[in-house]
Every structure is written in C-alpha cells, then in structure tokens.
Amino acid sequence: DLNEEIDLIEEVARIYGYENIPTPKPTYSTSTIPDNPLFRFEQQIRSHFIAEGLQELLSCDLISPAQAQICPAQEKNVALVQILNPSSQDQSVLRPSLLPGILEIAKYNQDHKNHTLHGFELGKTYVKMDDKYIEQSMVALLLTGNQHPHNWSHSSNTVDFFDLKGLVENLIDRLNIPLGGQGIKFHTSAKETLHPGQQAKLIFNDRVIGCLGAVHPAILRKEDINQPLFFAELSLHALLQAQNTTKRFETLPNFPASERDWTLTLSETTNAQQLLDAISSVPS
C-alpha cells in the first residue's frame, strides 16, 4: 500500500495516534482596509426597507432598446450606454433607470395572479454624459395592489401616492435628514414617465436627487399592466451625503405643551412644501 511518501507518513501518524499530535490554535486577524461607506450604507437601507415590510427585488442591468425608451433622457448631452457584441438584442443596453426592471417584475407578478407587490431594489444605473460614463447607485420602490393583506375584519384599500411618499419620508427620517430648510425638499415635477398629477421630485442642495409618483398610464398600457403602479427612485450617493450620523438629545420642557389650531386661506397654487418652508423659517 506504500506508493508515495505521504502513504508512509500516514501510517506513522496512525500508529503514533492522531490524538497525540498537538493541534495549534487558529489565529485570526482583521483586515486593515475599512469597509466601503457606500456598501455599509446599502446594508442600512436594505435593513430599513425589510423592516418596513417590503420585499427585495432583483433585475438585470442589461435591457433592450425598447425598454430603454421608457426613460427618455432629460438632457441633450445624455445618451444610453450600448454594449459591444451583446449576446442578444434584449440585453444590448445598460439601464439608465431602475424603472424598466421594476415594470418587468410587476408584469411578471400580474401574469401570475399576484396583484399586490410592495418591494424595493438596490442597483446601479448607467448613462453617458458628453464623453464620460456615469454609474450611480440607486434605490427604487414599487407599490401596487392592496395596502394590507386580505383580512376578514376589514377591507384593504389600494395603495396610493401618499403611501409611497410616506415610505420615502420614513427613510429620510431614519437617516436623520431634516425635511425642508437645509434638508430635503419635495417639489412639483414634470417627469414624462410619471403621472402629471401624481409626482414629485426631491431636492437637496439645489440638486435633484430622486423622484416619486404614479407610473404614467400610457406606459402601463404599453406594458399591458392593468392596475396603478407607484414608483420612486432615489440616489444613494446623495442620501449618504445628506445623512446626519450625529444624534442630539434635548431635555424635556419645563411646562406642558400648548397646542393651537390655525385655519389658513391659501391659493390653490400653493404647495405643501412652501407652507412647510414658511413655518420652519420662524424661530422656535
């Protein structure tokens, strides 16, 4: 049975007794390279939305030219990123937005009789601006169907724009980012992919960092989706920059709180953000 040197060593060890051979304790040392802040931030965002009851969604970075046309470029110097030698025409373009993949997931679920879907996706988008390739990490939200699972004790309403806005506001609050003032503001928008009367954009440091609203009915008809679908897309880079990791605690007031109800007459063109900005500008 002795063909090689190791065979003889094995026999010696067996006769000597494996239990008599000391086993050194394993050593462990951590890496000196710190984690990527964006990676840790993605983990934080993922944990938050799972706690909100949302399901994580995954879609491919590669889409077809027809899917890419769903998200037209808002600026003239922005172009799609084409793939050299693609394996198929259906995967020949890098996605400029997470919306095409979200629509595909919603259509697949609808075709399989799953009409209620609350989910989120963490992924990257790609565009070519002038001669530079820009890759961004984004988070997308999808709401469609009922607000709550079917229950005998009450009827569940369908989700709406304010359910989606509430999820976005909860995330902003979780990241300790103020709403209004020097923080994130909601403004009216005119994005072609969203319903003209049910959409908004998020502004931080005078820069658009995301959008939310109901997907445009024309897009839903084209994708053969026969129920309202609410979608939000936010830049993780901007949220990471806006996040406030410092927590401040204040002492309880010496006197009980006093509340007053105000009735204000406002113009129909006045939006909620203008009112919140006016209130926050008053010193407390």
C-alpha positions in Angstrom: 0.0 0.0 0.0 3.0 2.3 0.1 3.2 4.1 -3.2 4.3 7.6 -2.2 6.0 9.3 0.7 2.7 10.5 2.1 1.4 6.9 2.5 4.3 6.1 4.9 3.7 9.3 6.8 0.0 8.4 7.2 0.9 5.0 8.6 3.4 6.5 11.1 0.7 9.0 12.2 -1.9 6.3 12.6 0.4 4.1 14.7 1.6 7.1 16.8 -2.0 8.2 17.3 -3.7 11.2 15.8 -4.9 12.3 19.3 -1.2 12.6 20.3 -0.4 15.2 17.6 -1.0 18.7 19.1 -3.4 21.0 17.2 -2.3 24.6 17.2 -5.0 27.2 17.9 -6.1 29.0 14.7 -5.1 32.7 14.5 -7.4 35.4 13.3 -6.6 38.9 12.2 -8.9 41.6 10.7 -8.1 43.5 7.6 -6.7 46.9 7.9 -8.8 48.0 4.9 -12.0 49.7 6.1 -15.4 48.9 4.5 -16.6 51.0 1.7 -19.0 53.6 3.2 -21.5 53.1 0.3 -21.6 49.3 0.9 -22.4 49.8 4.6 -25.0 52.4 3.7 -26.7 49.9 1.3 -26.9 47.4 4.1 -28.5 50.0 6.2 -31.1 50.9 3.5 -31.8 47.2 2.9 -32.4 46.5 6.6 -34.7 49.6 6.9 -37.0 48.6 4.0 -37.2 45.0 5.1 -38.3 46.2 8.5 -40.9 48.3 6.6 -42.3 45.0 5.2 -41.0 45.4 1.7 -39.6 42.6 -0.4 -36.2 43.0 -2.1 -36.4 42.8 -5.9 -33.6 42.0 -8.3 -33.5 42.8 -12.0 -30.8 42.7 -14.7 -28.6 45.7 -15.5 -29.0 44.8 -19.2 -32.2 45.8 -21.0 -33.5 46.1 -24.6 -33.5 49.3 -26.6 -37.3 49.2 -26.4 -37.2 49.2 -22.6 -34.6 52.0 -22.6 -37.0 54.2 -24.5 -39.3 54.1 -21.4 -36.9 56.5 -19.7 -36.1 59.3 -22.2 -33.1 61.5 -21.4 -33.9 64.8 -19.8 -30.8 66.5 -21.2 -29.5 66.6 -24.7 -25.9 65.6 -23.7 -27.1 62.4 -22.0 -27.0 59.1 -24.1 -27.5 55.4 -23.5 -24.6 53.1 -22.9 -24.5 50.5 -25.7 -23.0 47.0 -25.2 -20.3 45.9 -27.6 -21.1 42.5 -29.1 -24.2 41.8 -27.0 -25.4 38.2 -26.7 -28.9 39.3 -27.7 -30.8 42.4 -28.7 -32.8 42.1 -25.4 -29.7 42.7 -23.4 -27.8 45.2 -25.5 -28.2 48.4 -23.4 -27.2 49.3 -19.8 -30.3 50.6 -17.9 -30.4 54.4 -17.4 -33.0 53.8 -14.7 -34.4 51.1 -12.5 -37.9 51.6 -13.8 -37.7 49.2 -16.8 -36.8 46.3 -14.5 -39.4 47.3 -12.0 -42.1 47.2 -14.7 -40.9 43.8 -15.9 -41.2 42.4 -12.3 -44.7 44.0 -11.9 -45.8 42.5 -15.2 -44.5 39.0 -14.3 -46.3 39.1 -11.0 -49.5 40.3 -12.5 -49.4 37.5 -15.1 -49.1 35.0 -12.2 -52.1 36.5 -10.4 -50.0 38.3 -7.8 -51.6 41.7 -7.9 -50.2 43.1 -4.6 -46.5 43.8 -4.6 -44.5 46.0 -2.2 -40.8 45.9 -2.9 -37.5 47.7 -3.3 -34.4 47.3 -5.3 -30.8 48.4 -4.8 -29.0 48.7 -8.1 -26.9 50.8 -10.5 -27.8 52.9 -13.4 -25.6 53.9 -16.3 -25.6 56.9 -18.7 -23.1 58.5 -21.0 -22.8 62.3 -20.5 -20.8 64.0 -23.1 -17.8 61.7 -23.3 -17.9 60.5 -19.7 -19.6 57.3 -18.4 -21.6 57.9 -15.2 -22.5 55.0 -12.9 -24.8 55.7 -9.9 -26.1 53.5 -7.1 -29.9 53.9 -6.7 -32.7 52.6 -4.6 -36.2 52.1 -6.2 -39.5 51.5 -4.5 -42.5 49.7 -6.0 -46.1 49.7 -4.6 -49.1 48.2 -6.4 -52.2 46.4 -5.2 -53.7 46.5 -1.7 -52.3 48.3 1.3 -52.6 45.3 3.6 -53.1 41.5 3.1 -56.7 40.3 2.9 -58.4 40.1 6.3 -61.9 39.2 7.3 -62.2 42.0 9.8 -61.6 44.9 7.4 -61.4 45.6 3.7 -58.0 46.6 2.4 -57.7 49.8 0.3 -55.4 50.0 -2.7 -52.1 51.8 -2.3 -51.8 55.4 -3.5 -49.3 58.2 -3.9 -49.3 59.1 -0.2 -48.3 55.5 0.8 -45.3 55.9 -1.4 -44.5 59.3 -0.1 -44.8 58.0 3.4 -42.2 55.3 2.8 -39.8 58.0 1.4 -40.4 60.3 4.3 -39.8 57.4 6.8 -36.4 56.7 5.1 -35.5 60.4 5.3 -36.4 60.4 9.0 -34.5 57.1 9.6 -31.4 58.7 8.1 -31.8 61.7 10.4 -32.2 64.1 7.5 -34.4 67.2 8.0 -37.3 67.9 5.7 -37.3 71.4 4.4 -34.8 74.1 5.4 -31.3 72.8 4.8 -32.5 69.3 4.3 -34.5 67.5 1.6 -37.5 69.2 0.0 -40.3 67.9 -2.1 -41.1 69.9 -5.3 -43.5 69.5 -8.2 -42.0 67.9 -11.2 -42.9 67.1 -14.8 -41.2 63.8 -15.4 -42.6 62.1 -18.6 -42.6 58.6 -17.1 -44.9 59.6 -14.2 -48.5 60.7 -14.0 -48.6 64.5 -14.4 -50.9 65.0 -11.4 -49.2 62.4 -9.0 -45.5 63.0 -8.9 -42.8 65.0 -7.1 -39.0 65.4 -7.1 -36.6 65.5 -4.2 -34.2 68.4 -3.9 -31.1 68.5 -1.8 -28.5 71.3 -2.0 -30.3 72.7 -5.1 -29.9 69.3 -6.9 -32.5 66.7 -7.9 -31.7 63.5 -6.0 -34.8 61.5 -6.8 -38.4 61.3 -7.9 -41.6 59.5 -6.9 -45.1 59.1 -8.3 -47.6 57.0 -10.2 -46.2 55.5 -13.4 -47.8 57.2 -16.4 -50.9 55.3 -17.6 -49.6 55.3 -21.2 -46.6 53.3 -20.1 -48.8 50.9 -18.1 -51.0 50.3 -21.2 -47.9 49.8 -23.3 -46.5 47.2 -20.9 -50.0 45.6 -20.5 -50.2 46.4 -16.8 -53.8 46.9 -15.8 -53.6 48.4 -12.4 -51.9 51.6 -10.9 -48.2 51.3 -10.1 -46.3 53.7 -7.8 -42.6 54.1 -8.3 -39.8 56.0 -6.5 -36.1 56.2 -7.4 -33.5 57.9 -5.1 -29.8 58.4 -5.4 -27.8 56.5 -2.7 -24.8 58.8 -3.2 -26.9 61.9 -2.4 -28.7 60.2 0.6 -25.3 59.2 2.0 -24.1 62.7 1.7 -27.2 64.1 3.3 -27.3 61.6 6.2 -26.7 63.0 9.6 -25.0 60.5 11.9 -24.9 62.9 14.9 -27.8 62.3 17.3 -28.9 65.2 19.5 -31.0 64.9 22.7 -32.9 67.7 24.2 -34.2 68.0 27.7 -38.0 67.8 28.3 -39.7 71.2 28.5 -40.4 72.6 32.0 -44.0 73.4 31.1 -46.8 71.3 29.5 -47.2 71.6 25.8 -49.8 74.0 24.4 -51.5 73.5 21.0 -53.4 75.8 18.8 -55.3 75.1 15.6 -54.9 77.6 12.7 -57.1 77.9 9.7 -55.3 79.5 6.8 -56.7 80.5 3.4 -54.2 79.7 0.7 -54.2 79.8 -3.0 -54.7 76.6 -4.9 -51.2 77.0 -6.5 -49.6 77.0 -3.1 -48.0 73.6 -2.5 -47.3 71.9 0.9 -43.5 72.4 0.7 -43.9 76.2 0.5 -46.1 76.2 3.6 -43.6 73.9 5.5 -40.7 76.2 4.5 -42.6 79.2 5.8 -43.3 77.5 9.1 -39.7 76.3 9.6 -38.3 79.7 8.8 -39.9 81.1 12.0 -37.5 80.9 15.0 -38.7 78.5 17.7 
